[in-house]
Protein backbone atom coordinates (compact mmCIF):
# COMPACT_ATOMS: atom_id res chain seq x y z
CA UNK A 1 0.00 0.00 0.00
CA UNK A 2 1.05 3.59 -0.57
CA UNK A 3 0.85 6.38 2.00
CA UNK A 4 -1.75 9.15 1.58
CA UNK A 5 -2.00 8.97 -2.23
CA UNK A 6 -2.54 5.96 -4.49
CA UNK A 7 -4.60 4.77 -7.47
CA UNK A 8 -7.76 5.76 -5.60
CA UNK A 9 -6.66 9.40 -5.36
CA UNK A 10 -8.93 11.74 -7.34
CA UNK A 11 -7.61 15.27 -7.68
CA UNK A 12 -9.04 18.75 -8.14
CA UNK A 13 -6.56 21.46 -9.15
CA UNK A 14 -7.25 24.86 -7.59
CA UNK A 15 -5.76 27.50 -9.86
CA UNK A 16 -5.71 25.19 -12.89
CA UNK A 17 -5.89 27.97 -15.51
CA UNK A 18 -2.73 29.73 -14.31
CA UNK A 19 0.66 29.05 -15.86
CA UNK A 20 1.90 26.80 -13.03
CA UNK A 21 -1.44 25.10 -12.54
CA UNK A 22 -1.83 24.28 -16.22
CA UNK A 23 1.77 23.09 -16.66
CA UNK A 24 1.74 20.77 -13.67
CA UNK A 25 -1.76 19.48 -14.39
CA UNK A 26 -0.38 18.20 -17.72
CA UNK A 27 2.60 16.61 -15.96
CA UNK A 28 0.36 14.91 -13.39
CA UNK A 29 -1.95 13.61 -16.10
CA UNK A 30 1.04 12.30 -18.06
CA UNK A 31 2.16 10.46 -14.92
CA UNK A 32 -1.22 8.79 -14.61
CA UNK A 33 -2.68 10.83 -11.75
CA UNK A 34 -6.47 10.92 -11.78
CA UNK A 35 -7.03 14.67 -12.16
CA UNK A 36 -10.78 15.04 -12.67
CA UNK A 37 -11.55 18.75 -12.18
CA UNK A 38 -10.07 22.20 -11.92
CA UNK A 39 -11.19 25.40 -10.22
CA UNK A 40 -10.63 29.04 -11.14
CA UNK A 41 -13.29 31.61 -10.14
CA UNK A 42 -14.72 33.25 -13.25
CA UNK A 43 -13.33 30.60 -15.59
CA UNK A 44 -16.06 27.99 -15.14
CA UNK A 45 -17.03 26.22 -18.35
CA UNK A 46 -13.51 26.20 -19.77
CA UNK A 47 -11.28 23.15 -19.92
CA UNK A 48 -7.54 22.66 -19.42
CA UNK A 49 -5.91 19.60 -21.02
CA UNK A 50 -9.41 18.13 -21.28
CA UNK A 51 -10.14 18.70 -17.58
CA UNK A 52 -13.36 20.67 -16.87
CA UNK A 53 -12.96 23.95 -14.97
CA UNK A 54 -15.46 25.14 -12.37
CA UNK A 55 -15.99 28.48 -10.63
CA UNK A 56 -15.85 26.98 -7.14
CA UNK A 57 -14.58 23.87 -5.44
CA UNK A 58 -18.08 23.21 -4.13
CA UNK A 59 -19.34 22.98 -7.71
CA UNK A 60 -16.43 20.71 -8.68
CA UNK A 61 -17.08 18.35 -5.77
CA UNK A 62 -20.83 18.24 -6.47
CA UNK A 63 -20.14 17.20 -10.09
CA UNK A 64 -17.27 14.83 -9.23
CA UNK A 65 -18.09 13.21 -5.91
CA UNK A 66 -15.05 10.94 -6.12
CA UNK A 67 -12.71 13.91 -5.47
CA UNK A 68 -10.73 13.37 -2.25
CA UNK A 69 -7.59 15.42 -2.85
CA UNK A 70 -6.81 19.00 -3.85
CA UNK A 71 -3.61 20.59 -5.09
CA UNK A 72 -3.40 24.37 -4.83
CA UNK A 73 -1.56 26.65 -7.28
CA UNK A 74 -3.14 29.89 -6.06
CA UNK A 75 -1.15 33.11 -5.40
CA UNK A 76 -0.18 33.61 -1.76
CA UNK A 77 -2.69 36.38 -1.07
CA UNK A 78 -5.59 34.12 -2.08
CA UNK A 79 -4.19 30.72 -1.02
CA UNK A 80 -5.60 30.72 2.53
CA UNK A 81 -9.14 31.20 1.19
CA UNK A 82 -8.54 28.33 -1.25
CA UNK A 83 -7.48 26.11 1.66
CA UNK A 84 -10.56 26.99 3.75
CA UNK A 85 -12.82 26.31 0.77
CA UNK A 86 -11.20 22.91 0.18
CA UNK A 87 -11.58 21.97 3.85
CA UNK A 88 -15.22 23.04 3.96
CA UNK A 89 -15.91 21.17 0.71
CA UNK A 90 -14.93 17.91 2.40
CA UNK A 91 -11.51 17.35 0.80
CA UNK A 92 -9.39 14.82 2.74
CA UNK A 93 -5.89 15.76 1.58
CA UNK A 94 -4.72 19.23 0.50
CA UNK A 95 -1.35 19.72 -1.20
CA UNK A 96 -0.41 23.39 -0.94
CA UNK A 97 2.35 24.26 -3.41
CA UNK A 98 2.13 28.05 -2.89
CA UNK A 99 5.05 29.83 -1.22
CA UNK A 100 5.26 33.23 0.55
CA UNK A 101 2.12 32.64 2.63
CA UNK A 102 2.36 34.68 5.87
CA UNK A 103 3.10 32.41 8.84
CA UNK A 104 0.13 33.64 10.86
CA UNK A 105 -2.20 32.68 7.99
CA UNK A 106 -0.66 29.20 7.79
CA UNK A 107 -1.05 28.73 11.54
CA UNK A 108 -4.77 29.51 11.31
CA UNK A 109 -5.70 27.24 8.41
CA UNK A 110 -3.47 24.38 9.57
CA UNK A 111 -5.18 24.51 12.97
CA UNK A 112 -8.58 24.58 11.26
CA UNK A 113 -7.62 21.60 9.08
CA UNK A 114 -6.53 19.54 12.10
CA UNK A 115 -9.81 20.26 13.86
CA UNK A 116 -11.63 18.96 10.77
CA UNK A 117 -9.40 15.90 10.33
CA UNK A 118 -7.92 17.18 7.06
CA UNK A 119 -4.32 16.48 6.06
CA UNK A 120 -2.35 19.45 4.66
CA UNK A 121 0.97 18.90 2.89
CA UNK A 122 2.83 22.21 2.65
CA UNK A 123 2.75 25.13 2.21
CA UNK A 124 5.76 25.88 0.02
CA UNK A 125 6.28 22.25 -0.92
CA UNK A 126 6.81 20.02 -3.98
CA UNK A 127 3.97 17.66 -3.03
CA UNK A 128 3.70 13.90 -2.69
CA UNK A 129 4.28 10.92 -4.96
CA UNK A 130 3.61 7.19 -4.63
CA UNK A 131 5.62 5.88 -7.60
CA UNK A 132 3.58 4.07 -10.22
CA UNK A 133 0.31 5.10 -8.56
CA UNK A 134 -0.16 8.84 -8.17
CA UNK A 135 1.79 12.09 -8.22
CA UNK A 136 0.15 15.11 -6.61
CA UNK A 137 2.81 17.77 -6.92
CA UNK A 138 5.53 19.31 -9.05
CA UNK A 139 8.31 16.74 -8.69
CA UNK A 140 9.89 15.13 -11.79
CA UNK A 141 8.24 11.71 -11.84
CA UNK A 142 11.01 9.95 -13.77
CA UNK A 143 13.54 10.05 -10.89
CA UNK A 144 11.22 7.99 -8.68
CA UNK A 145 10.60 4.24 -8.85
CA UNK A 146 8.34 1.87 -6.96
CA UNK A 147 10.06 0.37 -3.95
CA UNK A 148 10.30 0.16 -0.18
CA UNK A 149 11.83 3.44 1.02
CA UNK A 150 9.69 6.21 2.51
CA UNK A 151 11.03 9.73 2.08
CA UNK A 152 10.12 12.79 4.16
CA UNK A 153 11.80 16.02 3.13
CA UNK A 154 11.88 19.71 3.99
CA UNK A 155 13.70 20.44 0.72
CA UNK A 156 12.33 20.20 -2.80
CA UNK A 157 15.46 19.70 -4.89
CA UNK A 158 17.15 17.42 -2.38
CA UNK A 159 14.08 15.17 -2.45
CA UNK A 160 14.71 14.55 -6.13
CA UNK A 161 18.46 14.01 -5.69
CA UNK A 162 18.03 11.50 -2.87
CA UNK A 163 15.17 9.74 -4.68
CA UNK A 164 17.29 9.40 -7.82
CA UNK A 165 20.18 7.94 -5.81
CA UNK A 166 17.77 5.43 -4.23
CA UNK A 167 16.32 4.60 -7.67
CA UNK A 168 19.82 3.96 -9.07
CA UNK A 169 20.46 1.65 -6.10
CA UNK A 170 17.32 -0.26 -7.18
CA UNK A 171 15.56 0.19 -3.86
CA UNK A 172 12.83 2.56 -5.03
CA UNK A 173 10.32 4.47 -2.92
CA UNK A 174 6.99 3.57 -1.36
CA UNK A 175 5.96 7.21 -1.00
CA UNK A 176 7.98 10.44 -1.05
CA UNK A 177 6.63 13.58 0.62
CA UNK A 178 8.00 17.10 0.46
CA UNK A 179 6.43 18.59 3.59
CA UNK A 180 7.57 22.14 2.83
CA UNK A 181 10.23 24.58 3.87
CA UNK A 182 8.20 27.07 5.89
CA UNK A 183 8.49 27.41 9.69
CA UNK A 184 4.91 26.12 10.03
CA UNK A 185 3.80 23.13 7.94
CA UNK A 186 0.75 20.90 7.91
CA UNK A 187 2.32 17.44 8.02
CA UNK A 188 5.49 17.17 10.10
CA UNK A 189 8.31 14.64 10.04
CA UNK A 190 6.74 12.91 13.05
CA UNK A 191 3.35 12.72 11.31
CA UNK A 192 4.95 11.03 8.31
CA UNK A 193 7.10 8.72 10.45
CA UNK A 194 3.90 7.48 12.09
CA UNK A 195 2.27 6.80 8.72
CA UNK A 196 5.34 4.99 7.41
CA UNK A 197 5.49 2.99 10.63
CA UNK A 198 2.05 1.57 9.86
CA UNK A 199 2.78 0.89 6.18
CA UNK A 200 3.82 -2.72 5.50
CA UNK A 201 5.39 -1.79 2.16
CA UNK A 202 7.84 0.70 3.71
CA UNK A 203 10.97 -1.06 5.00
CA UNK A 204 13.06 2.03 5.84
CA UNK A 205 12.63 5.80 6.03
CA UNK A 206 14.78 8.72 4.87
CA UNK A 207 14.51 12.09 6.61
CA UNK A 208 15.87 15.00 4.59
CA UNK A 209 16.32 17.98 6.86
CA UNK A 210 18.00 21.33 6.70
CA UNK A 211 19.09 24.12 8.97
CA UNK A 212 16.51 26.11 10.87
CA UNK A 213 13.78 25.24 13.34
CA UNK A 214 13.68 22.12 15.49
CA UNK A 215 11.59 19.68 13.41
CA UNK A 216 14.52 17.30 12.96
CA UNK A 217 15.33 17.38 16.68
CA UNK A 218 11.72 16.56 17.54
CA UNK A 219 11.68 13.74 14.98
CA UNK A 220 14.88 12.28 16.45
CA UNK A 221 13.37 12.42 19.95
CA UNK A 222 10.22 10.69 18.66
CA UNK A 223 12.31 7.92 17.07
CA UNK A 224 14.21 7.39 20.33
CA UNK A 225 11.26 7.55 22.71
CA UNK A 226 8.89 5.45 20.62
CA UNK A 227 11.41 2.71 19.90
CA UNK A 228 10.88 3.21 16.16
CA UNK A 229 11.18 -0.23 14.60
CA UNK A 230 12.14 0.67 11.04
CA UNK A 231 15.64 1.85 10.14
CA UNK A 232 15.94 5.59 9.51
CA UNK A 233 18.65 7.38 7.53
CA UNK A 234 18.95 11.17 7.65
CA UNK A 235 20.56 13.84 5.52
CA UNK A 236 20.89 17.42 6.80
CA UNK A 237 21.52 20.23 4.32
CA UNK A 238 23.26 23.47 5.18
CA UNK A 239 26.23 22.27 7.22
CA UNK A 240 28.37 25.16 5.97
CA UNK A 241 25.77 27.87 6.63
CA UNK A 242 26.92 30.59 9.06
CA UNK A 243 24.71 31.26 12.11
CA UNK A 244 21.89 33.73 11.42
CA UNK A 245 22.10 33.17 7.67
CA UNK A 246 18.80 32.63 5.89
CA UNK A 247 19.20 29.88 3.31
CA UNK A 248 16.62 30.13 0.55
CA UNK A 249 13.36 30.23 2.48
CA UNK A 250 11.62 31.13 5.70
CA UNK A 251 12.15 27.87 7.54
CA UNK A 252 15.90 27.67 7.00
CA UNK A 253 17.32 30.12 9.48
CA UNK A 254 19.54 29.46 12.49
CA UNK A 255 18.60 31.56 15.50
CA UNK A 256 18.97 31.69 19.28
CA UNK A 257 21.62 28.97 19.17
CA UNK A 258 19.31 26.35 17.70
CA UNK A 259 18.67 24.92 14.27
CA UNK A 260 22.25 24.52 13.06
CA UNK A 261 23.15 21.42 11.09
CA UNK A 262 25.64 20.00 13.58
CA UNK A 263 23.13 19.99 16.44
CA UNK A 264 20.63 18.17 14.22
CA UNK A 265 23.24 15.59 13.23
CA UNK A 266 24.18 15.00 16.88
CA UNK A 267 20.57 14.48 17.95
CA UNK A 268 19.91 12.09 15.06
CA UNK A 269 22.99 10.02 15.82
CA UNK A 270 22.12 9.93 19.54
CA UNK A 271 18.74 8.47 18.53
CA UNK A 272 20.32 5.68 16.49
CA UNK A 273 19.73 7.35 13.12
CA UNK A 274 22.54 7.02 10.58
CA UNK A 275 23.38 10.39 9.04
CA UNK A 276 24.68 10.61 5.47
CA UNK A 277 26.88 13.42 4.16
CA UNK A 278 25.69 13.17 0.53
CA UNK A 279 22.54 12.00 -1.31
CA UNK A 280 24.52 9.08 -2.76
CA UNK A 281 25.63 8.02 0.72
CA UNK A 282 21.95 7.93 1.77
CA UNK A 283 21.31 5.21 -0.81
CA UNK A 284 24.49 3.30 0.14
CA UNK A 285 23.55 3.30 3.83
CA UNK A 286 20.05 2.05 3.00
CA UNK A 287 21.50 -0.76 0.88
CA UNK A 288 23.79 -1.84 3.72
CA UNK A 289 21.03 -1.68 6.34
CA UNK A 290 18.46 -3.59 4.30
CA UNK A 291 20.99 -6.20 3.18
CA UNK A 292 21.89 -6.85 6.81
C-alpha positions, 0 to 999 in steps of 0.5 A: 500500500502507498501512504496518503495517495494511491490509485484511488486518489482523485484530484481537483486542481485549484488555480488550474488555468494559471501558468503553473497550474496548467503546466503541472496538471499536464505533468500529473496527467502524463504520470497517470494521476487521476485529475478530474476537475479544476477550479478558477473563479470566473473561468467555469465552463472552460477546460484545461488539457481536457479537464473541466474547470469550475468556478468553485470547489463546491461545484467541482465536488458536487459534479465529481463526488469521487474527489478526495484530494486538492492541489493548490496553485493559487497566489499567496494572497488568495491561497488561505481562502482556497485552503478553507474552501477545500476543507469546507468542501470535504476534501481529505488531503490538501497539497499546498504548493504556494510559497510566501504565505504569511506564517500567521495565515498558515497557523490559522488554516493548519489549525482549522484543518486539524480540527476537521481531520484534514491532512495538509501537505505544505505550504511551500512544498513540492507535493507527494508521490507514490511511484507508479500510482499517483503524483500530486505535486511538481516533482519530476516523476522519472527520478522515482521508482516503486520500492520500499523506502519512505522519504520525508523532506523539507527540501524540494530539490534534495528530495529529487536528488536523494530519490534518484540515488535510491532509484539507481540503487534499485531500492525505489520508494513507497511514497515520497513527501515534500512537507515544505520549507516554511516554519509552520507546515501541515504534516510534520516529520513525526506525522509522516514517520507514524504513517510509514510505521504503519505501512507494510510496504515501507521497509526504511525511512529517509529524513531530509532535513535542513538548517533552521527550526527544530523539526529534525530534533523533535523527529529524532526524539520521537524515534528514540522515545517510541522505539521506532522499529524501522531503520531511519537514515537522515541527511541534513543540508546546510552544514556550511551555513553561518549562524543567522544566515537565511538559506533560501526560504523562511524555515531555513534560518539558524537563530537563538543557538538552535537549528544549526546542522551539527546539532541536528546531526548530533541528535539524530545520531544519539537516537540511532539514526545514521546520518549521510553526508551526501545523497549518494551516501543515503542510498548506500547506507540504506543498501547496507542496512536492508541487506543486513 
